[in-house]
Amino acid sequence: MKICSECAEKILKSAKICPECDSVIEQKILCPFCIEETFENSNNCPHCNSFLQKSISCPECAEKIFGNSENCPYCDSEVKRLEINNTSHNYNIEVGKRREGLFARVKNNNRIGRLDCFLASFMWGILSLCIAFLLTFIFFPRISTHDAGDTIGILTFLINIYPNIYLLRKRFHDLNYSGWMYLFTFIPIVNIILGLILLFGKGTDGENQYGPDPLR
């Protein structure tokens, strides 16, 4: 329950019009920055002057919160906005970690999981093969079929050196090993064992010394 500011009668918390005096009730919700009560339709908080976006409902406790809240001021659950359509004011939200694309996950995290490492390696392998194929026939148009195969293989290997090291270091970090472990992948037989570990080994649960869990 809450009190009508016009007639001082008790009304339901969700009421928008007072049943006693018919005055419009503007709901107050907590500012996510200073945690002071602010009118729902305010563009700026009168207490801290922070910019406030159109209100939405917290998916955990269903309380009204402002659209740019990172945490619900009522239940403290993490709230991330995925998309804001300023024309229709249609808000899509989710609790927890924002879902990013493969490229963003590999680029922004110091650790990558098994699936992301495999997908990134596979995609880059196809791309590097195409690049090597084009370079071979652009710069060596009269090369024989046998020599072309060797040239494409060498170019593909050279193009893949840096991306492979980049991915391997992050995968080792996910397993809580130093990135320098990738040097052991140049040793015969050892590279096979490490390859299986990198492909099937489960990363550290939660945060480790190299960064947060990429799956959370």
N, C-alpha and C positions, 0 to 999 in steps of 0.2 A: 504493500500500500504506500501511497504518497499523498501529500497535502496540496490541494489546489491553491495556487498563489493569489487567486482572486477572491474566493469565498471561504477559504481555509477548511473546506470539507475534505474528508478522506475519500480518495478515489483509487481505482486500480492502477498499479504501476504502469501497465501497458496502455492506459486510456489516453486518447488524443484530444477528447472533448470532455469537459466536466459535465456530468449529468445533472448537476444542481444549478449551475449558472450559465451553462452552455459556452463557457470561454474555451478558447483553443489552448490546449496544453502542449507546450513545446518540451519534448523530452530532453533530459540532461543525461549525458554519458561522460565517461572519464576521458580526459585528454591523455593520449599515450605518452606524452613527453613530461608533463608535470603532475599527472594523476589528479588533477583538479576537475570538478564537475563543470561541464561546458554544454551549452545548448547544441542539440543534434545538428541543426542546420547552420552552425557557425562555420565560416571560412577560415577564421583564425581564433586561436584560443585567447580569451581575454586576460588570462593569467600569465602565460609565457609567450604569447604572440606567435606561436608555431602555426604553420599552415596545416589545415585539416582537410582531408578528402571525405567524400560522401560516405555516410555510415553504411556498414555491412553487419552481418551477424557472425559472431565467433562460432566456428564449426564445432567447438568443444562444449562451451557452456551456453551458447545461443544468445548471449548478451549482445546488445548493440555496441559496436566499436567503430572507431574511425578507420577509413580505408587504408591509411598509411601507417597503421599500427603494426609493429614488428612482433610484439607480444601482446596478448590480451591483458588489459589492466585488471580484469576480474579473476581469471583463472590462470594467468601467466603462461598459457600455451603459446607456442611459437606460431606465428601466422605469416605466410609468405604470399604475396599477390603475384599471380601468374600473368594476368592480362587485365588492362583497364580500358574500356571503351568509353571515352569521354563524351560521346554523343548520346549513347543510350544509357550511360551510367550502369552498364552491365558488368558486374565484378565476378571474376572467377578466382577462388582462393583455395589454398590447400594448407594443411598443417604439416610442418616439417621441412625437409630439404627440397629446394626447388629442383625440378627435373631439367637437366641441361642436355644439350646435344652431345654426341660422342666427341666431336672436336673440342668443345668447351671443357668437357670433363678431363680430357687428356691434357689440355693446355693449362687449365687453372689449378689442377691438383698435383701435389708432389708424390701422390700414390695413385696407382690405377689397378683395378681388379683384373681377374683372369679374362673375363669376357671382353672387356674394353680393350685389353692388350691384344687379344686375338683378333678382334674386329679391326682395330687400327692397323695391325701388322698386315692383315689380309688386304685391306683396302689400299694401303701404301704399296704393297707388293704388286698389285695389279697396275696401279698408276705408274710405278717406276718401270715396269716391263713395257708399258705403252710408250713412255718417254724414251727408253733405250731403243726401242724398235724404230721410232721416228728419227732419232738422232743418227742411227746407223744408216738409214737409207737417204737421209738428207746430206750427210757429209761423205758417205761412201756409196754413191748410187750404182757403181759398177762392181761392187764386191760380190764374190761368189757366195752361193748358198751356205757352204760349209763355214767359210770365214765370217759370214754374217751372223751365224748362230753363236760363234765364239765371241764376236764383238758385242752382241746383244747381252750375252751372259756377263761379260766383264763390266759393261756399262751399268747393268742392273745391280751388280754387286757394289759398285762404287756409289751409285745413287742411294743405295740402302744403308750405307755405313752409318751416317749420322742419325737418321730416323730410328734405326734399330737400337743404337746406343741410348738414344733419348727414351725409348719405350722400356728397354731393359732396366735402366737405372730406376725408373719409376715403379716398375714391377718388383724389383728387389726391395725398394723402399716399402712397398706394401707388405712384404714378408719380413720387414724389420731387419734387413741386411743392408750393408753399405752398397752404394751404387757402383763402387769399384769392382764388385763381384763380376760385373759383365766381362772383365778381362779373362776370366776363367772359361768363357764361352769359346775362346780361340784355341783351347786345348782339346785335342781329339778325345773321344769317349766321355770326358768330363762335360763337354758341351751337350752331349745327349742327355746325361743325367740332369744337368741344370735346366735343359729345355723342358723336360718332363715336370720338374718341380715348378717352373714358371707357368707352365700350361695348366697344371692340375692343383698346385699348392694353394691352399686357402690363405688369404691375407690375414694380418693381425686384426682381431676384433677390437673395435674402438680405436682411439687415438694411440699412435706410437711416436717414437722420437722423430719421425719424418713427416708427420702431419696427421690430420683427421682421417677417419675411416671413409674411403671414397663411396661406400655403399650407403652412407647415412647422410 
